Structure formats: C-alpha cells, structure tokens
C-alpha cells in the first residue's frame, strides 16, 4: 500500500537541474494512480515516461534527490516502508557503477 499523497510542486527549472547535475544529484519522482493500484518511479529528465504517466492519469505524489538509481530506490523504499532496497549485482557481488552514481554514465 502506498502512503498518502504529498502535495505536488512545480517541475524544477532547467537551471535547477543544471545546478543539481553539477553536484551529481537528480530529482526522482513517484507517480501514483488515483486508486493507488499503479505507480511509476522515474528520473525527472525522462520526459517520455512523465508524459506517459500523465496520459495514464497518474499524479506526482512524492519526489527525492539522489545521485543514481540505487540511492534513489533506497529513498523510495524508505518512504514506502518497504525495508532495504536490494540492487542488482554484478557477478562479483558489487553493484553496477552506473546504478550507484549517475556521474558514471557520463
């Protein structure tokens, strides 16, 4: 079960995004259906996914700042009370660098 929706806020300006990207942070958004039976968690710069979520009637319910996929998902799990997020691991047992820090994508 998803928690009560939080008030939405305006989409970050392009300048705000540039500043956060300079320090390795990106905003992640949790979009939830009105009946709370569906949700999607996306990075702020994934315009196609945001458009699809809006078209499907999902609403922005929560957001956070994180340096990569894994840290963002741990914050999501904390917010939803799901416990520890367990990322996909490489064969040697370590997380994929691109999931740990978005700077590794550049």
C-alpha positions in Angstrom: 0.0 0.0 0.0 1.3 3.4 -0.9 1.3 6.2 1.6 -1.0 9.2 1.4 -0.1 11.6 -1.4 2.0 14.6 -0.7 1.3 17.9 -2.4 2.9 18.2 -5.8 5.2 21.0 -6.6 6.2 22.7 -9.8 8.6 21.0 -12.1 12.2 22.1 -11.5 13.5 24.7 -13.8 16.2 23.9 -16.3 18.7 26.0 -14.2 17.9 24.0 -11.1 18.6 20.8 -13.0 21.9 22.1 -14.2 23.0 23.0 -10.7 22.0 19.6 -9.3 23.7 17.8 -12.1 26.8 19.7 -11.4 26.9 18.1 -7.9 25.7 14.7 -9.2 22.1 14.9 -7.9 19.0 14.3 -9.9 15.3 14.5 -8.9 13.3 11.3 -8.9 9.6 11.3 -9.0 6.9 8.8 -7.7 3.8 8.9 -9.8 0.7 7.1 -8.4 -2.7 6.2 -9.8 -5.7 7.7 -8.1 -6.8 4.3 -6.8 -3.2 3.6 -5.7 -3.1 0.4 -7.7 -0.4 1.5 -10.0 2.8 3.6 -9.8 5.9 4.5 -11.6 9.2 5.9 -10.3 11.2 7.9 -12.8 14.1 10.4 -13.1 13.0 14.0 -13.7 14.6 14.1 -17.1 12.7 11.2 -18.5 10.1 13.3 -20.4 8.6 10.4 -22.3 7.9 8.4 -19.1 6.4 11.5 -17.4 4.2 12.1 -20.5 3.0 8.5 -20.4 2.3 8.7 -16.6 0.3 11.9 -17.1 -1.6 10.3 -20.0 -2.4 7.3 -17.9 -3.9 9.6 -15.2 -1.1 9.1 -12.7 -0.3 12.0 -10.3 3.0 13.1 -8.9 2.9 12.0 -5.3 6.5 12.3 -4.0 10.0 13.2 -5.0 13.5 13.0 -3.8 17.1 13.9 -4.8 19.7 11.2 -5.3 22.9 10.6 -7.2 21.8 7.4 -9.0 19.3 4.6 -9.5 20.3 2.6 -6.4 20.3 5.6 -3.9 17.0 6.8 -5.3 15.4 3.4 -4.9 16.6 3.2 -1.3 15.0 6.5 -0.6 11.8 5.3 -2.3 11.8 2.1 -0.2 12.3 4.2 3.0 9.4 6.4 2.0 7.1 3.5 1.3 8.3 1.5 4.3 9.4 -1.4 2.2 12.7 -2.0 4.0 16.1 -2.4 2.4 16.4 -1.9 -1.4 18.4 -4.8 -2.9 20.1 -3.7 -6.1 21.0 -5.9 -9.0 24.6 -7.0 -8.5 27.4 -7.9 -10.9 28.8 -11.5 -10.9 31.5 -10.4 -8.4 28.7 -9.2 -5.9 29.3 -5.5 -6.3 26.6 -3.0 -7.6 26.8 -1.8 -11.2 28.7 1.6 -11.1 26.1 3.3 -13.4 23.3 2.4 -10.9 25.3 3.8 -7.9 26.1 7.2 -9.3 24.8 9.0 -12.4 28.2 10.5 -13.0 29.3 7.1 -14.1 27.0 7.4 -17.1 28.9 10.4 -18.5 
